[in-house]
Amino acid sequence: MILTFATIGLADAPPDPGGDPGTGGGTPVGGSPIGSGFIITMTLAMVYGSRKVITMNKEK
């Protein structure tokens, strides 16, 4: 328990994300690209689902 408090006390502050969230311009705070990861996940889900449907129809 003491070790937990000691490591929290030694932790560095998070870096400044930059930009001003109040203004409309600039880089959004925490802006990470999720577009390609989402497309890859949806493609893999469709392939997996299609394979399951084909396998279920072959068994009948």
C-alpha positions as CSV (number, residue, x, y, z in Angstrom):
1,M,0.0,0.0,0.0
2,I,2.8,2.4,0.8
3,L,4.5,1.5,-2.5
4,T,1.4,2.6,-4.4
5,F,1.4,6.0,-2.8
6,A,5.1,6.4,-3.4
7,T,4.8,5.6,-7.1
8,I,1.9,8.1,-7.5
9,G,4.0,10.7,-5.8
10,L,6.9,10.2,-8.2
11,A,4.8,10.3,-11.4
12,D,5.3,13.1,-13.9
13,A,2.6,15.4,-14.9
14,P,1.0,14.7,-18.3
15,P,2.3,16.7,-21.2
16,D,0.6,19.7,-22.5
17,P,-1.6,18.7,-25.5
18,G,-1.1,22.0,-27.2
19,G,-3.6,24.1,-29.0
20,D,-6.5,25.9,-27.4
21,P,-9.7,23.8,-27.0
22,G,-11.7,27.0,-26.8
23,T,-10.9,28.0,-30.4
24,G,-12.2,26.3,-33.5
25,G,-8.8,26.0,-35.3
26,G,-5.8,23.9,-34.7
27,T,-5.3,20.3,-33.7
28,P,-8.0,18.9,-31.5
29,V,-7.0,17.8,-28.1
30,G,-6.4,14.1,-28.0
31,G,-7.1,13.8,-31.7
32,S,-6.1,10.2,-32.6
33,P,-7.0,8.8,-36.0
34,I,-9.5,5.9,-35.7
35,G,-10.8,5.8,-39.3
36,S,-8.5,3.1,-40.7
37,G,-8.7,0.9,-37.6
38,F,-12.5,1.1,-37.7
39,I,-12.6,0.0,-41.4
40,I,-10.2,-2.9,-40.7
41,T,-12.3,-4.0,-37.7
42,M,-15.6,-3.9,-39.7
43,T,-14.0,-5.7,-42.6
44,L,-12.8,-8.5,-40.3
45,A,-16.2,-8.7,-38.6
46,M,-17.9,-9.1,-42.0
47,V,-15.5,-11.8,-43.1
48,Y,-15.9,-13.6,-39.8
49,G,-19.7,-13.4,-40.0
50,S,-19.9,-14.5,-43.6
51,R,-17.7,-17.5,-42.8
52,K,-20.0,-18.5,-39.9
53,V,-23.1,-18.2,-42.1
54,I,-21.5,-20.3,-44.8
55,T,-20.3,-22.9,-42.3
56,M,-23.8,-23.1,-40.7
57,N,-25.4,-23.6,-44.2
58,K,-23.0,-26.4,-45.1
59,E,-23.9,-28.4,-42.0
60,K,-27.6,-28.5,-42.9
